[in-house]
Amino acid sequence: MAEHLLLVEQESDWKSGFPRLPVVTARDYLGRTDDAKLDGNKRIDCSSRRDLRVINLCRSYRYLSIGYYCSLLAEARDHKVVPSVRTIQELSSREIYGLVTDELNQRVQRLLGARKGGPTPTAYELTLMFGHCASRELQPLARQIFETFRCPILRVELRLQGSWRIADIKALPLSALSSEQEADFFTALEWYLSQRWRQPRARLRYRYDLAVLHDPVEDLPPSNPRALRQFIRAGKDLDVNVELIQRKDYGRLAEYDALLIRETTRLGHHTFRFAKKADSEGMVVIDDPDSILRCTNKVFLAELLEANRVPRPRTLILRKETLFDAESEIGYPVVLKIPEGSFSRGVFKAENRPALTRIARRLLRESDLILAQEYLYTEFDWRIGILGRRPLFASKYFMSKAHWQVVRHREDGKREEGSFETVPIEAAPPEVVRVALKAANLIGDGLYGVDVKMTTQGAVVIEVNDNPNIDAGIEDLVLGEALYRNIIGELLTRLEKQRGPGGAS
């Protein structure tokens, strides 16, 4: 039977008069302790248990905060967690959650617009606790908001702006509640702990129009112009209408029934909003929003790979209090990484303690956690392309001249890139392909590029990329046009699977 676990940022956040429930601090949960104290003398191994249901009650879910990392690592450990990282991201800005509130606004208008008699207020503020609110009249709305944004405590502001609308949604910490609200919170919590946790199902659509999101002025795009033309040609061969779209075409996204993102993805970026919107519309999408969430953050990937025993360099997740663990447990030189980064950006090598301190101080201004990794030099990295849980291509990316990375970013803004070699997938070392598949399958069934180093101790995974390069003249040197047909064909297969046996082909 699944066990519940409540996370708080500090022990004092769970007051002495609160109910005796399974509570641990974020520090204990993040620290991968062999066992963490729950209640009384009972203890549990937080890092290896896969059946935990985690309720994250940290003080903040700000991006790269301790609260954010608790949800991130909970997902990496295969724990069911609220709020999920996806929910945290959705609540991070009005621009993002505004994408999914149209249906909610219709219900707000139905509930509040029909009121008659007495002065008409122009604003309401609701506090939601696991989908419960103080107003019986607005309870159906509260439940629907919670089903959309599963977060323990939410403050929702409703405003009359021509019609009634949701003006603001914000996650609240436990400390923001009054003593009376605390009693209501524990009543709602007791109810929630007794419920079955489930995920909403996506809606389906039924056309064969594919949008390819790209940025024609991106400095290091994942697909060059020749590759984009190849996607269009492959689509014609498979009776799929492929159309290139840009950020300005967001309002037209619902015209298509599939989305292929060929622009570098980031959280808090329009690429993620496109993926989220496409997913909510029931469209087939690569990269899907969950893959973006899981691949973008290297801390999540590190935890996921370790939890599933995927070979990788020795890796530590560091806070400022544990910075010198990198020195004692890994040694120099050590590679330091900001959680988010692409094309070798945000990755630094420290040769000694002064360098470790200087680099870490800068990185910790951006993130509460950073990654330290064993330095393993190889002449080249393998990049294994994975699509739909099958190997697609194999390329060698060589280090740039007199440098330890594939891409060397200079202080003047210029960059140098190493050479490449693409080989038949069967020519790649079987061990490299095997560990790449294992790593990618932990993320999902989309399109991934897994970077692997072949060392004297065997193949080790460096990272999994949700938006791998598909460039004409590089990754397609072996397969040619078939590379693009495979990708379009995978999208087409998923579309036809949505239609079912009665759909058109």
Secondary structure, DSSP 8 states (H G I E B T S, - for coil): --EEEEEESSGGGS-TTS----EEEHHHHHTT-S-EEEETTEEE-TTT-SSEEEEE--S---TTSHHHHHHHHHHHTT-EEES-HHHHHHTT-HHHHGGG-HHHHHHHHHHHHT--SS---SEEEEEEETTB-S-STTHHHHHHHHHHS--SEEEEEEEESSSEEEEEEEE--GGGS-HHHHHHHHHHHHHHHTS-------------EEEEE--TT-SS-SS-HHHHHHHHHHHHHTT-EEEEE-GGGGGGGGG-SEEEE-S---TTSHHHHHHHHHHHTT-EEES-HHHHHHHH-HHHHHHHHHHTT-----EEEE-GGGTTHHHHHT-SSEEEE-SS--TTTTEEEE-SHHHHHHHHHHHTTT-S-EEEEE----SEEEEEEEETTEEEEEEEEE--TTSSSSEEE-TTS-EEE--EEEE-GGGS-HHHHHHHHHHHHHH-SSEEEEEEEEETTEEEEEEEESS----TTTTTTTTTHHHHHHHHHHHHHHHHHHH-TTS--
